[in-house]
Structures are given as C-alpha cells and as structure tokens.
Amino acid sequence: MNKQQIIWLIFILLAIVSGIFAFDFYTQTKWINFGLFTGVSIGCIILAQISALSYVQKSEKILLAIQKKDFSLFPKTEENNLVDNAVKLYYQSKEEYLTLSSYKLLYEEILNQLEIGLMILTEKNNQWEVFYVNPVFLEILQIPKYNSWELYESKTSEFYKIIAQTNYENSQEFFDISINENVKQSFSLRTKKVQNVKNRFCIISLESVQKIIEQKEKLAWNNLMKVISHELLNTLTPVNSLIQNLEYIANQEIVDKDDQEEMKESLMIINSKSKQLLNFVDDYRQVAELPKPVFKTISLTQIVESALNFLKPEFEKNQIKIINSLENQMIFADQKMIERCLINLYLNAIYAVADNSERIIKTEIKTFNKRILLSVEDNGIGISNEIKDKIFLPFFTTRISGSGIGLTLSKSIIEAHKGYLNYKPIEKGSRFEMWFLE
C-alpha cells in the first residue's frame, strides 16, 4: 500500500469515527458537539474524495491526450496504479504514433520519387476523399492539390468521368484526354481496389504513354549503339590485323609460296568479314528504313489463316498442334506487313517448342477495352528474366542462325499501325500480344 492510499484510508476512518461521535451527540441532544463532529466527518469525506479524484483527473488528462494524439506532455508515475497505467499507456501510444509517423513520412517520400502519377482515394460516409496524391500526378494533369475528390471534377472532368466509370474497382485501360485545352495526349491508367473491414481505398496510377515511349526509345538507342559498336569491333579488329599482315608481306622483295597461301587465306577472311558486315548493315537498313504501311480495311482472321497456310509445311514437319480462337475482326492496316509480323512470331514459336514432346501454338483474336488483341502463345522453353528486356533490341538473338531483327521489325510494324507489341510471360511458354485500335 502506497503513501497516498494510506492517507486516503485515514480520511475515511476519521470520517467514520467522526460520524459515530456525531450520532452519539445527536442522541444526547448535544447540538454543538453534534455539529462539530458532523463537520469533521463531512470534511474528511471531501478530502478523501479530492484525494481520489486528483488521480482520476490526472488519468483522464493523460487519456484525453492519447485520444487527441497530443504527445507534448511528459507525465510521471506517482505510485498510483491508475495513474501509472495511464502513464505507461501514454508512452506506449506515443512510441507507436512516432513510429507510424516515421513510416508514413518514409512511404510518402518513396511515393513522391515515383516517375508515375499516383493517387489514393478513400471512402468515408459514401463519399470519396483524396487520401494521398504525389507531385507527378498533379504535374501530368496540371492541376492543384485538393483534399476533396469532387473538386477534381471541375478541373479535369474527362479524367474524373473515366475514374467514375470504373466504379472504383480494378481496371486497366488507355485513354486520350486534352490537358488545359491542349492537343489530346494518351495515358495508361490502372485502378486497384483495396478493402478491409473498416476502410475502402482506390489506388489510381497514371502514366503518359508518350513519356513511356520516349524512355524506351532512349534506352533502345543506347542498347543499339552498344550492339553496333560490338559488331563493328568484332569485324574490323581482325580485318585490320590481317591488313597489317598483308602490308608486311607485300613489302618483302621476294614473296614465297607460304606467304602467297597466307595472303590468300587473309583475303578470304577479309572477304568473309566484309560480307558479314554488309549483311549487318542490310539488316539495320531493314529496321531503320521500314516502308510506310499501305492502309486498307482487312480481315485479321484472314491474315492469320494466310500466315498459318504459309507455314503449314513447317508445322507438319515439326508435328506442332495449332489451336485457334479467332473472332472475326476488321482492322485498318497493311496486310503484307501484319502477315510478315505474324510469321516472325510463328517462327519464334516453332523454335521455342522444338524440344517439347507435345508442341502447341495457340492463336487468339478478341476485343478488350476498345482494342483488338491478336496473341500468339506457345508451350515452349519461355524467355528467362535475364533477357526478357532485350528481346526487342535490334540484332539481339539467342539462336545461332538468327539475325536478331525479327522481333524488332515486328514491333516497328505494329507501332507504325499505332498499336503496340509486347511480351507476356506465362506459366509454361511465351505469349506475344499485338494490340490494334478498333
């Protein structure tokens, strides 16, 4: 029992004893003594109550500070269980609050460094509010920051309507909008619903398609320069060495038979390397000087059937099973170029399934988010994570006899049709997707 409890108990005992004396004097009609002891008893009760309430008030003050997240106090323990427990709870809550604040600051800083626009909405009382938005998001849409989601409707109504149409559920799409009455720009939009027992969030990521293309083009050119430099060095270095050797032989007064043979071998190697370099330049020309498409309305299904018929002997030779799921879709495109692109994908798929006991190539045509999708899928060896970012790089190949321009040409062809070609890894094999506008 601590000191404060002893004092409180003394006041209670004095109040009881004084009450007994007061009752005794009351029965004896000794009113002065009755009044005196009654006052003492009441005084002791009040002092005991004040003593008890002081700790309750201190505890209430600490609990109120915890409730309002006011951690500017520095309470101390006072040998009272109620106060001591409140103080412990206060410092525990303070530590948790500071930890959460540190994490929040760290997470916000990480999100602020992202190169894509990010907004997080939270639902309160059936109304959406802005929980977080990073600077890139505001920069893309060229709008100020608001806490109310409704205010964004007046600033960028097109974007607001697109989000509302998703019903704040999971979605992924591309759309074109005009920012500040400028020329329309294309954006990639993703929404993700996150929900628990208490809260519902909608995470919106926004990225400029033009910026994505520019970044990829820059990276592609850097990689291309590396490939060209590597190819030129591999060709010209031995050629230069052979030329120096030929100069040495030519400067001799007498050229014997062995030197003549060496000159012939050197010239043959130089000729071979020259042809190799010319082939490399020709391949590069095909990539760099892609002819303009001759557009007309054509059946995508017919293009697939034409490409399959062209490669039918290869499919039969390699015992490959062909599975088709083709919607009858029309596109505005160059038939020969799209067919060439498709044949490149089929040839890669034939190579990928070569070592399988069961060889399957699937082709699918369908519509998705107002776009037409043509996909080629195989159950082959797949593409490793180490090289999946290099497969569209000009002259990059894992095949001994490959030129490394098939996928590069295919990608350029689809982009010339204002679409895009991408690779999608699957559980077993590979899937290439060609996307076209409807």
FENMOSUL-V172086 format. One record per residue. N is the residue number from 1. RES is the residue in one letter. PSI is psi in whole degrees, 0 to 359 (* if undefined). Layout:
N | RES | PSI
N | RES | PSI
//
This chain:
1 | M | 127
2 | N | 175
3 | K | 317
4 | Q | 321
5 | Q | 323
6 | I | 316
7 | I | 316
8 | W | 321
9 | L | 323
10 | I | 316
11 | F | 320
12 | I | 316
13 | L | 318
14 | L | 322
15 | A | 320
16 | I | 313
17 | V | 315
18 | S | 324
19 | G | 321
20 | I | 313
21 | F | 319
22 | A | 319
23 | F | 322
24 | D | 314
25 | F | 333
26 | Y | 318
27 | T | 333
28 | Q | 5
29 | T | 33
30 | K | 88
31 | W | 328
32 | I | 310
33 | N | 323
34 | F | 315
35 | G | 321
36 | L | 309
37 | F | 329
38 | T | 317
39 | G | 319
40 | V | 317
41 | S | 314
42 | I | 320
43 | G | 318
44 | C | 321
45 | I | 317
46 | I | 317
47 | L | 321
48 | A | 320
49 | Q | 319
50 | I | 318
51 | S | 318
52 | A | 318
53 | L | 332
54 | S | 322
55 | Y | 325
56 | V | 317
57 | Q | 319
58 | K | 318
59 | S | 319
60 | E | 319
61 | K | 318
62 | I | 315
63 | L | 322
64 | L | 322
65 | A | 320
66 | I | 316
67 | Q | 320
68 | K | 6
69 | K | 36
70 | D | 102
71 | F | 37
72 | S | 354
73 | L | 161
74 | F | 65
75 | P | 154
76 | K | 155
77 | T | 148
78 | E | 31
79 | E | 36
80 | N | 127
81 | N | 318
82 | L | 310
83 | V | 316
84 | D | 317
85 | N | 322
86 | A | 319
87 | V | 317
88 | K | 317
89 | L | 322
90 | Y | 309
91 | Y | 328
92 | Q | 315
93 | S | 323
94 | K | 317
95 | E | 317
96 | E | 320
97 | Y | 315
98 | L | 322
99 | T | 314
100 | L | 322
101 | S | 321
102 | S | 316
103 | Y | 317
104 | K | 316
105 | L | 318
106 | L | 314
107 | Y | 319
108 | E | 321
109 | E | 320
110 | I | 314
111 | L | 327
112 | N | 337
113 | Q | 351
114 | L | 148
115 | E | 2
116 | I | 152
117 | G | 137
118 | L | 129
119 | M | 138
120 | I | 121
121 | L | 147
122 | T | 144
123 | E | 125
124 | K | 122
125 | N | 45
126 | N | 19
127 | Q | 142
128 | W | 135
129 | E | 157
130 | V | 114
131 | F | 322
132 | Y | 145
133 | V | 135
134 | N | 163
135 | P | 327
136 | V | 321
137 | F | 313
138 | L | 325
139 | E | 320
140 | I | 312
141 | L | 352
142 | Q | 56
143 | I | 157
144 | P | 172
145 | K | 131
146 | Y | 150
147 | N | 335
148 | S | 128
149 | W | 328
150 | E | 330
151 | L | 338
152 | Y | 341
153 | E | 322
154 | S | 333
155 | K | 323
156 | T | 76
157 | S | 323
158 | E | 313
159 | F | 317
160 | Y | 317
161 | K | 322
162 | I | 317
163 | I | 317
164 | A | 324
165 | Q | 336
166 | T | 350
167 | N | 24
168 | Y | 33
169 | E | 184
170 | N | 131
171 | S | 162
172 | Q | 126
173 | E | 169
174 | F | 144
175 | F | 160
176 | D | 127
177 | I | 159
178 | S | 129
179 | I | 121
180 | N | 43
181 | E | 22
182 | N | 182
183 | V | 143
184 | K | 142
185 | Q | 154
186 | S | 139
187 | F | 150
188 | S | 126
189 | L | 135
190 | R | 137
191 | T | 141
192 | K | 125
193 | K | 130
194 | V | 124
195 | Q | 140
196 | N | 194
197 | V | 324
198 | K | 321
199 | N | 157
200 | R | 128
201 | F | 155
202 | C | 115
203 | I | 123
204 | I | 122
205 | S | 137
206 | L | 131
207 | E | 137
208 | S | 125
209 | V | 322
210 | Q | 319
211 | K | 321
212 | I | 314
213 | I | 316
214 | E | 317
215 | Q | 317
216 | K | 323
217 | E | 318
218 | K | 315
219 | L | 320
220 | A | 319
221 | W | 320
222 | N | 315
223 | N | 323
224 | L | 318
225 | M | 324
226 | K | 317
227 | V | 315
228 | I | 316
229 | S | 317
230 | H | 317
231 | E | 316
232 | L | 316
233 | L | 318
234 | N | 331
235 | T | 313
236 | L | 331
237 | T | 307
238 | P | 327
239 | V | 315
240 | N | 320
241 | S | 319
242 | L | 321
243 | I | 319
244 | Q | 321
245 | N | 320
246 | L | 321
247 | E | 320
248 | Y | 316
249 | I | 319
250 | A | 332
251 | N | 353
252 | Q | 145
253 | E | 322
254 | I | 127
255 | V | 110
256 | D | 180
257 | K | 319
258 | D | 320
259 | D | 323
260 | Q | 317
261 | E | 320
262 | E | 322
263 | M | 318
264 | K | 314
265 | E | 318
266 | S | 317
267 | L | 323
268 | M | 318
269 | I | 318
270 | I | 318
271 | N | 316
272 | S | 315
273 | K | 325
274 | S | 316
275 | K | 319
276 | Q | 318
277 | L | 321
278 | L | 320
279 | N | 320
280 | F | 314
281 | V | 321
282 | D | 319
283 | D | 318
284 | Y | 321
285 | R | 323
286 | Q | 323
287 | V | 316
288 | A | 330
289 | E | 52
290 | L | 126
291 | P | 155
292 | K | 137
293 | P | 145
294 | V | 101
295 | F | 139
296 | K | 162
297 | T | 121
298 | I | 161
299 | S | 122
300 | L | 327
301 | T | 319
302 | Q | 324
303 | I | 316
304 | V | 313
305 | E | 323
306 | S | 316
307 | A | 321
308 | L | 320
309 | N | 323
310 | F | 322
311 | L | 9
312 | K | 317
313 | P | 322
314 | E | 320
315 | F | 316
316 | E | 319
317 | K | 319
318 | N | 7
319 | Q | 52
320 | I | 131
321 | K | 127
322 | I | 126
323 | I | 126
324 | N | 141
325 | S | 90
326 | L | 114
327 | E | 148
328 | N | 93
329 | Q | 141
330 | M | 140
331 | I | 160
332 | F | 101
333 | A | 177
334 | D | 114
335 | Q | 314
336 | K | 321
337 | M | 317
338 | I | 321
339 | E | 320
340 | R | 317
341 | C | 315
342 | L | 320
343 | I | 321
344 | N | 317
345 | L | 320
346 | Y | 319
347 | L | 320
348 | N | 321
349 | A | 321
350 | I | 317
351 | Y | 321
352 | A | 328
353 | V | 5
354 | A | 325
355 | D | 4
356 | N | 149
357 | S | 322
358 | E | 118
359 | R | 121
360 | I | 134
361 | I | 124
362 | K | 139
363 | T | 134
364 | E | 140
365 | I | 126
366 | K | 168
367 | T | 145
368 | F | 122
369 | N | 49
370 | K | 24
371 | R | 156
372 | I | 130
373 | L | 126
374 | L | 117
375 | S | 147
376 | V | 121
377 | E | 139
378 | D | 163
379 | N | 37
380 | G | 208
381 | I | 344
382 | G | 183
383 | I | 127
384 | S | 157
385 | N | 333
386 | E | 331
387 | I | 359
388 | K | 335
389 | D | 357
390 | K | 355
391 | I | 335
392 | F | 3
393 | L | 130
394 | P | 134
395 | F | 8
396 | F | 125
397 | T | 152
398 | T | 1
399 | R | 139
400 | I | 318
401 | S | 7
402 | G | 148
403 | S | 338
404 | G | 17
405 | I | 356
406 | G | 307
407 | L | 326
408 | T | 314
409 | L | 316
410 | S | 317
411 | K | 317
412 | S | 322
413 | I | 313
414 | I | 320
415 | E | 328
416 | A | 340
417 | H | 16
418 | K | 30
419 | G | 197
420 | Y | 152
421 | L | 129
422 | N | 163
423 | Y | 137
424 | K | 112
425 | P | 144
426 | I | 176
427 | E | 319
428 | K | 106
429 | G | 202
430 | S | 158
431 | R | 122
432 | F | 134
433 | E | 128
434 | M | 125
435 | W | 133
436 | F | 152
437 | L | 145
438 | E | *
//
